[in-house]
């Protein structure tokens, strides 16, 4: 039984949106408003996106050795959405080491806002972070194919089952994947090679 906690502070904007913010802000840092969202939605497909938010994950996995070669497991994550308590830290880090802000310097900290344009339609969230919850569970297997000297070879596979709320916690369709690994083990070191094939499902529009 494993549990892991992680935080992802995500800020992504297209070049067109960054240029727009630079032109229209006049040195002021403020959140996006409806006029900004309309501009982003009006950009050609693929050119209009703005994502600013923080994601907290608690990943829980249970796996069981059915035989000496075969493991079966289930994994699920609890996801919480936040405006971004790390915003100031990341901004200062970029500023101190001379990295560009990619548009962070035109918008306010501690915001959860998403605008994604797609062929005249899209998705807009300006009012704040959505409710968190449990994501889709994933079922998987791992099978030891064999060993040769220091090397061991494994085959794994999994499927994500769409059971969670589709708005933010699920794509609404199954995802499938296969993974082939090769691992060499020494006394204190190891070398890994991973080869994977993933077939993600489409996002269900809400």
C-alpha atoms as a printed R data frame, in Angstrom:
    type eleno elety resid chain resno       x       y       z
1   ATOM     1    CA   UNK     A     1   0.000   0.000   0.000
2   ATOM     2    CA   UNK     A     2   1.513   3.338  -1.087
3   ATOM     3    CA   UNK     A     3   0.500   6.970  -0.633
4   ATOM     4    CA   UNK     A     4   2.173   9.962  -2.265
5   ATOM     5    CA   UNK     A     5   1.484  13.689  -2.036
6   ATOM     6    CA   UNK     A     6   2.488  16.156  -4.732
7   ATOM     7    CA   UNK     A     7   1.789  19.753  -5.751
8   ATOM     8    CA   UNK     A     8   1.777  21.062  -9.321
9   ATOM     9    CA   UNK     A     9   1.783  24.821  -9.832
10  ATOM    10    CA   UNK     A    10   0.710  25.265 -13.449
11  ATOM    11    CA   UNK     A    11   0.909  28.459 -15.509
12  ATOM    12    CA   UNK     A    12   0.623  28.104 -19.287
13  ATOM    13    CA   UNK     A    13  -0.355  30.655 -21.914
14  ATOM    14    CA   UNK     A    14   0.003  30.694 -25.673
15  ATOM    15    CA   UNK     A    15   2.322  33.281 -27.228
16  ATOM    16    CA   UNK     A    16  -0.656  35.202 -28.632
17  ATOM    17    CA   UNK     A    17  -2.243  35.459 -25.170
18  ATOM    18    CA   UNK     A    18   1.023  36.553 -23.546
19  ATOM    19    CA   UNK     A    19   1.438  39.306 -26.170
20  ATOM    20    CA   UNK     A    20  -2.167  40.391 -25.606
21  ATOM    21    CA   UNK     A    21  -1.668  40.662 -21.830
22  ATOM    22    CA   UNK     A    22   1.484  42.709 -22.314
23  ATOM    23    CA   UNK     A    23  -0.362  45.131 -24.640
24  ATOM    24    CA   UNK     A    24  -3.440  45.596 -22.474
25  ATOM    25    CA   UNK     A    25  -2.266  45.559 -18.854
26  ATOM    26    CA   UNK     A    26  -0.339  48.845 -18.791
27  ATOM    27    CA   UNK     A    27   1.905  47.587 -15.999
28  ATOM    28    CA   UNK     A    28  -1.025  46.521 -13.799
29  ATOM    29    CA   UNK     A    29  -1.343  42.947 -12.516
30  ATOM    30    CA   UNK     A    30  -4.955  41.800 -12.374
31  ATOM    31    CA   UNK     A    31  -6.995  38.638 -12.969
32  ATOM    32    CA   UNK     A    32  -8.605  37.864 -16.297
33  ATOM    33    CA   UNK     A    33 -12.072  39.285 -16.906
34  ATOM    34    CA   UNK     A    34 -14.815  38.546 -19.428
35  ATOM    35    CA   UNK     A    35 -13.221  40.800 -22.072
36  ATOM    36    CA   UNK     A    36  -9.943  38.885 -21.809
37  ATOM    37    CA   UNK     A    37 -11.793  35.574 -22.092
38  ATOM    38    CA   UNK     A    38 -13.606  36.751 -25.237
39  ATOM    39    CA   UNK     A    39 -10.284  37.632 -26.864
40  ATOM    40    CA   UNK     A    40  -8.780  34.223 -26.059
41  ATOM    41    CA   UNK     A    41 -11.855  32.373 -27.325
42  ATOM    42    CA   UNK     A    42 -11.698  34.355 -30.552
43  ATOM    43    CA   UNK     A    43  -8.179  33.211 -31.438
44  ATOM    44    CA   UNK     A    44  -7.702  30.459 -34.054
45  ATOM    45    CA   UNK     A    45  -7.824  26.878 -32.782
46  ATOM    46    CA   UNK     A    46  -4.739  25.981 -30.776
47  ATOM    47    CA   UNK     A    47  -3.607  29.616 -30.342
48  ATOM    48    CA   UNK     A    48  -5.939  30.574 -27.503
49  ATOM    49    CA   UNK     A    49  -5.275  29.067 -24.095
50  ATOM    50    CA   UNK     A    50  -4.620  30.351 -20.578
51  ATOM    51    CA   UNK     A    51  -4.171  28.018 -17.594
52  ATOM    52    CA   UNK     A    52  -3.304  29.344 -14.132
53  ATOM    53    CA   UNK     A    53  -3.840  27.194 -11.060
54  ATOM    54    CA   UNK     A    54  -2.424  24.824  -8.513
55  ATOM    55    CA   UNK     A    55  -3.212  21.126  -8.195
56  ATOM    56    CA   UNK     A    56  -2.699  19.044  -5.050
57  ATOM    57    CA   UNK     A    57  -2.635  15.269  -5.454
58  ATOM    58    CA   UNK     A    58  -2.829  12.472  -2.896
59  ATOM    59    CA   UNK     A    59  -2.104   9.287  -4.874
60  ATOM    60    CA   UNK     A    60  -3.058   5.976  -3.253
61  ATOM    61    CA   UNK     A    61  -2.068   2.620  -4.718
62  ATOM    62    CA   UNK     A    62  -2.717  -0.933  -3.567
63  ATOM    63    CA   UNK     A    63  -0.895  -3.770  -5.314
64  ATOM    64    CA   UNK     A    64  -0.876  -7.467  -4.552
65  ATOM    65    CA   UNK     A    65   1.476 -10.213  -5.695
66  ATOM    66    CA   UNK     A    66  -0.764 -12.936  -7.087
67  ATOM    67    CA   UNK     A    67   2.259 -15.085  -7.995
68  ATOM    68    CA   UNK     A    68   6.037 -14.661  -7.948
69  ATOM    69    CA   UNK     A    69   5.736 -13.064 -11.389
70  ATOM    70    CA   UNK     A    70   2.351 -11.301 -11.433
71  ATOM    71    CA   UNK     A    71   1.136  -8.217  -9.538
72  ATOM    72    CA   UNK     A    72  -2.362  -6.764  -9.737
73  ATOM    73    CA   UNK     A    73  -3.181  -3.295  -8.483
74  ATOM    74    CA   UNK     A    74  -5.573  -0.393  -8.227
75  ATOM    75    CA   UNK     A    75  -4.700   3.290  -7.975
76  ATOM    76    CA   UNK     A    76  -6.811   6.371  -7.272
77  ATOM    77    CA   UNK     A    77  -6.015  10.025  -6.609
78  ATOM    78    CA   UNK     A    78  -7.702  12.698  -4.536
79  ATOM    79    CA   UNK     A    79  -7.295  16.055  -6.283
80  ATOM    80    CA   UNK     A    80  -7.675  19.478  -4.700
81  ATOM    81    CA   UNK     A    81  -7.609  22.729  -6.690
82  ATOM    82    CA   UNK     A    82  -6.126  25.936  -5.313
83  ATOM    83    CA   UNK     A    83  -5.293  29.432  -6.459
84  ATOM    84    CA   UNK     A    84  -1.604  28.867  -5.881
85  ATOM    85    CA   UNK     A    85   0.227  29.398  -2.595
86  ATOM    86    CA   UNK     A    86   3.482  28.794  -4.508
87  ATOM    87    CA   UNK     A    87   2.824  31.620  -7.005
88  ATOM    88    CA   UNK     A    88   4.971  34.173  -5.183
89  ATOM    89    CA   UNK     A    89   7.836  31.732  -4.682
90  ATOM    90    CA   UNK     A    90   7.942  30.774  -8.355
91  ATOM    91    CA   UNK     A    91   7.654  34.405  -9.459
92  ATOM    92    CA   UNK     A    92  10.596  35.397  -7.230
93  ATOM    93    CA   UNK     A    93  12.655  32.413  -8.390
94  ATOM    94    CA   UNK     A    94  12.201  33.346 -12.043
95  ATOM    95    CA   UNK     A    95  12.997  36.972 -11.261
96  ATOM    96    CA   UNK     A    96  16.122  36.162  -9.215
97  ATOM    97    CA   UNK     A    97  17.678  33.870 -11.818
98  ATOM    98    CA   UNK     A    98  16.688  35.855 -14.898
99  ATOM    99    CA   UNK     A    99  14.067  33.470 -16.250
100 ATOM   100    CA   UNK     A   100  11.175  34.979 -18.169
101 ATOM   101    CA   UNK     A   101   7.789  35.068 -16.457
102 ATOM   102    CA   UNK     A   102   5.895  33.936 -19.611
103 ATOM   103    CA   UNK     A   103   3.042  36.258 -18.676
104 ATOM   104    CA   UNK     A   104   2.901  35.782 -14.899
105 ATOM   105    CA   UNK     A   105   3.912  39.422 -14.413
106 ATOM   106    CA   UNK     A   106   0.668  40.596 -16.073
107 ATOM   107    CA   UNK     A   107  -1.811  38.724 -13.870
108 ATOM   108    CA   UNK     A   108  -2.531  38.510 -10.147
109 ATOM   109    CA   UNK     A   109  -1.243  35.769  -7.852
110 ATOM   110    CA   UNK     A   110  -3.464  33.302  -6.008
111 ATOM   111    CA   UNK     A   111  -5.901  32.855  -8.923
112 ATOM   112    CA   UNK     A   112  -7.392  29.744 -10.490
113 ATOM   113    CA   UNK     A   113  -8.460  30.706 -13.993
114 ATOM   114    CA   UNK     A   114  -8.720  28.671 -17.182
115 ATOM   115    CA   UNK     A   115  -9.695  29.776 -20.690
116 ATOM   116    CA   UNK     A   116  -9.274  27.354 -23.593
117 ATOM   117    CA   UNK     A   117 -10.520  28.271 -27.028
118 ATOM   118    CA   UNK     A   118 -11.428  25.705 -29.655
119 ATOM   119    CA   UNK     A   119 -12.805  26.713 -33.062
120 ATOM   120    CA   UNK     A   120 -15.032  29.505 -31.801
121 ATOM   121    CA   UNK     A   121 -16.156  27.602 -28.683
122 ATOM   122    CA   UNK     A   122 -14.205  26.519 -25.631
123 ATOM   123    CA   UNK     A   123 -14.052  26.453 -21.876
124 ATOM   124    CA   UNK     A   124 -13.999  29.396 -19.431
125 ATOM   125    CA   UNK     A   125 -13.470  29.383 -15.659
126 ATOM   126    CA   UNK     A   126 -12.827  32.778 -14.084
127 ATOM   127    CA   UNK     A   127 -14.621  32.577 -10.724
128 ATOM   128    CA   UNK     A   128 -12.098  30.456  -8.808
129 ATOM   129    CA   UNK     A   129 -11.054  26.866  -8.237
130 ATOM   130    CA   UNK     A   130 -13.600  24.071  -8.659
131 ATOM   131    CA   UNK     A   131 -14.396  21.541  -5.978
132 ATOM   132    CA   UNK     A   132 -11.924  18.713  -5.575
133 ATOM   133    CA   UNK     A   133 -12.608  15.021  -5.252
134 ATOM   134    CA   UNK     A   134 -11.512  11.542  -6.246
135 ATOM   135    CA   UNK     A   135 -10.341  11.022  -9.801
136 ATOM   136    CA   UNK     A   136 -10.929   7.999 -12.006
137 ATOM   137    CA   UNK     A   137  -9.485   4.745 -10.617
138 ATOM   138    CA   UNK     A   138  -6.874   2.836 -12.606
139 ATOM   139    CA   UNK     A   139  -6.478  -0.940 -12.706
140 ATOM   140    CA   UNK     A   140  -3.142  -2.408 -13.739
141 ATOM   141    CA   UNK     A   141  -0.951  -5.497 -13.842
142 ATOM   142    CA   UNK     A   142   2.819  -6.064 -13.799
143 ATOM   143    CA   UNK     A   143   4.346  -9.302 -15.047
144 ATOM   144    CA   UNK     A   144   7.975 -10.417 -14.757
145 ATOM   145    CA   UNK     A   145   8.939 -11.692 -18.197
146 ATOM   146    CA   UNK     A   146  12.334 -13.003 -17.183
147 ATOM   147    CA   UNK     A   147  15.839 -12.300 -15.914
148 ATOM   148    CA   UNK     A   148  19.269 -12.488 -17.512
149 ATOM   149    CA   UNK     A   149  22.286 -11.637 -15.393
150 ATOM   150    CA   UNK     A   150  21.795  -8.209 -13.866
151 ATOM   151    CA   UNK     A   151  18.821  -7.513 -16.111
152 ATOM   152    CA   UNK     A   152  15.144  -8.121 -15.483
153 ATOM   153    CA   UNK     A   153  12.335  -7.516 -17.983
154 ATOM   154    CA   UNK     A   154   8.742  -6.660 -17.115
155 ATOM   155    CA   UNK     A   155   5.468  -6.087 -18.942
156 ATOM   156    CA   UNK     A   156   2.789  -3.874 -17.478
157 ATOM   157    CA   UNK     A   157  -0.616  -2.663 -18.544
158 ATOM   158    CA   UNK     A   158  -3.468  -0.630 -17.206
159 ATOM   159    CA   UNK     A   159  -6.834   0.967 -17.841
160 ATOM   160    CA   UNK     A   160  -8.347   4.123 -16.353
161 ATOM   161    CA   UNK     A   161 -12.071   3.705 -15.747
162 ATOM   162    CA   UNK     A   162 -14.248   6.844 -16.094
163 ATOM   163    CA   UNK     A   163 -16.221   6.915 -12.838
164 ATOM   164    CA   UNK     A   164 -15.511  10.406 -11.461
165 ATOM   165    CA   UNK     A   165 -17.218  13.725 -12.143
166 ATOM   166    CA   UNK     A   166 -16.426  14.544 -15.774
167 ATOM   167    CA   UNK     A   167 -16.123  18.302 -15.344
168 ATOM   168    CA   UNK     A   168 -12.683  18.376 -13.697
169 ATOM   169    CA   UNK     A   169 -11.842  14.949 -12.319
170 ATOM   170    CA   UNK     A   170 -12.350  12.723 -15.358
171 ATOM   171    CA   UNK     A   171 -12.018  12.846 -19.125
172 ATOM   172    CA   UNK     A   172 -15.216  10.795 -19.393
173 ATOM   173    CA   UNK     A   173 -13.630   7.943 -21.358
174 ATOM   174    CA   UNK     A   174 -11.252   5.046 -20.749
175 ATOM   175    CA   UNK     A   175  -7.488   5.354 -21.187
176 ATOM   176    CA   UNK     A   176  -5.338   2.311 -21.970
177 ATOM   177    CA   UNK     A   177  -1.612   1.726 -21.719
178 ATOM   178    CA   UNK     A   178   1.123  -0.917 -22.039
179 ATOM   179    CA   UNK     A   179   4.622  -0.610 -20.560
180 ATOM   180    CA   UNK     A   180   7.746  -2.676 -21.200
181 ATOM   181    CA   UNK     A   181  10.655  -2.120 -18.789
182 ATOM   182    CA   UNK     A   182  14.231  -3.334 -18.636
183 ATOM   183    CA   UNK     A   183  16.172  -2.899 -15.391
184 ATOM   184    CA   UNK     A   184  19.797  -3.563 -14.500
185 ATOM   185    CA   UNK     A   185  20.657  -3.731 -10.782
186 ATOM   186    CA   UNK     A   186  24.055  -3.228  -9.134
187 ATOM   187    CA   UNK     A   187  24.863  -2.984  -5.445
188 ATOM   188    CA   UNK     A   188  23.901   0.693  -5.091
189 ATOM   189    CA   UNK     A   189  22.811   1.707  -8.571
190 ATOM   190    CA   UNK     A   190  20.234   0.734 -11.156
191 ATOM   191    CA   UNK     A   191  19.558   1.513 -14.800
192 ATOM   192    CA   UNK     A   192  16.033   1.610 -16.251
193 ATOM   193    CA   UNK     A   193  14.644   1.639 -19.774
194 ATOM   194    CA   UNK     A   194  10.911   2.199 -20.283
195 ATOM   195    CA   UNK     A   195   8.944   1.751 -23.496
196 ATOM   196    CA   UNK     A   196   5.255   2.616 -23.409
197 ATOM   197    CA   UNK     A   197   2.208   2.811 -25.637
198 ATOM   198    CA   UNK     A   198  -0.761   4.878 -24.434
199 ATOM   199    CA   UNK     A   199  -4.197   5.191 -26.024
200 ATOM   200    CA   UNK     A   200  -6.040   8.062 -24.305
201 ATOM   201    CA   UNK     A   201  -9.765   8.430 -24.680
202 ATOM   202    CA   UNK     A   202 -11.419  11.606 -25.959
203 ATOM   203    CA   UNK     A   203 -12.531  14.296 -23.553
204 ATOM   204    CA   UNK     A   204 -16.268  14.400 -23.059
205 ATOM   205    CA   UNK     A   205 -17.444  18.011 -23.453
206 ATOM   206    CA   UNK     A   206 -19.637  19.399 -20.696
